[in-house]
Amino acid sequence: MTDKPIEAMSFEEAMTALEQVVGQLERGDVALEASIALYERGALLKAHCSKKLKDAEEKVEMIRQQEGRAVGTTPVEGL
């Protein structure tokens, strides 16, 4: 696990960290207090990834509007 602040992570870094958190929780070999901390970190990572995706969708939408193309986004499933 990295000490890099979540806010400074790229989408890919946050997804990798989230996958690590999920893996640890799924194994079930983490003490209760550590599991709670991992779950909280996972929730923050998920929110960060969702924000990064939303920001990217908005940028794409803005580009499409500038080009006069059809507008509208479809939410990414699973986040």
Legacy VTK file of the C-alpha trace (Angstrom):
# vtk DataFile Version 3.0
C-alpha trace
ASCII
DATASET POLYDATA
POINTS 79 float
0.000 0.000 0.000
1.228 3.497 -0.814
1.401 6.484 1.498
0.419 8.775 -1.365
-2.678 10.820 -0.484
-5.773 9.574 -2.278
-6.494 13.053 -3.665
-3.108 13.004 -5.446
-3.662 9.579 -7.038
-4.445 9.102 -10.685
-7.501 7.051 -11.580
-5.294 4.042 -12.324
-3.396 4.332 -9.036
-6.630 4.589 -7.074
-8.137 1.578 -8.873
-5.046 -0.503 -8.122
-5.165 0.547 -4.463
-8.893 -0.250 -4.331
-8.257 -3.705 -5.805
-5.622 -4.303 -3.112
-8.048 -3.249 -0.373
-10.770 -5.540 -1.726
-8.298 -8.413 -1.966
-7.242 -7.996 1.648
-10.831 -7.813 2.850
-11.858 -10.851 0.805
-9.041 -12.959 2.254
-10.449 -12.254 5.711
-7.072 -12.492 7.422
-7.130 -8.912 8.701
-7.993 -8.004 12.286
-11.343 -6.302 12.879
-9.934 -2.805 13.496
-7.690 -3.063 10.440
-10.659 -4.299 8.394
-12.652 -1.235 9.382
-9.765 1.048 8.407
-9.396 -0.810 5.087
-13.121 -0.515 4.419
-12.989 3.236 5.086
-9.985 3.589 2.753
-11.825 1.560 0.128
-14.831 3.864 0.366
-12.581 6.913 -0.107
-10.815 5.278 -3.056
-14.150 4.411 -4.673
-15.376 7.985 -4.263
-12.115 9.293 -5.761
-12.432 6.969 -8.765
-16.058 7.975 -9.264
-15.106 11.661 -9.218
-12.275 11.098 -11.712
-14.672 9.281 -14.057
-17.318 11.977 -13.699
-14.738 14.668 -14.458
-13.600 12.757 -17.545
-17.199 12.330 -18.743
-17.803 16.052 -18.332
-14.672 16.874 -20.363
-15.752 14.527 -23.151
-19.233 16.035 -23.086
-17.796 19.540 -23.344
-15.682 18.514 -26.339
-18.712 16.917 -27.998
-20.770 20.072 -27.458
-18.010 22.213 -28.968
-18.004 19.937 -32.012
-21.780 20.136 -32.317
-22.175 16.426 -31.747
-24.929 14.691 -29.817
-24.739 15.233 -26.087
-25.517 13.025 -23.132
-23.554 10.592 -21.022
-24.209 7.144 -19.758
-23.012 6.438 -16.206
-20.242 3.902 -15.822
-21.588 0.704 -14.305
-20.067 -0.686 -11.137
-18.977 2.572 -9.515
LINES 1 80
79 0 1 2 3 4 5 6 7 8 9 10 11 12 13 14 15 16 17 18 19 20 21 22 23 24 25 26 27 28 29 30 31 32 33 34 35 36 37 38 39 40 41 42 43 44 45 46 47 48 49 50 51 52 53 54 55 56 57 58 59 60 61 62 63 64 65 66 67 68 69 70 71 72 73 74 75 76 77 78
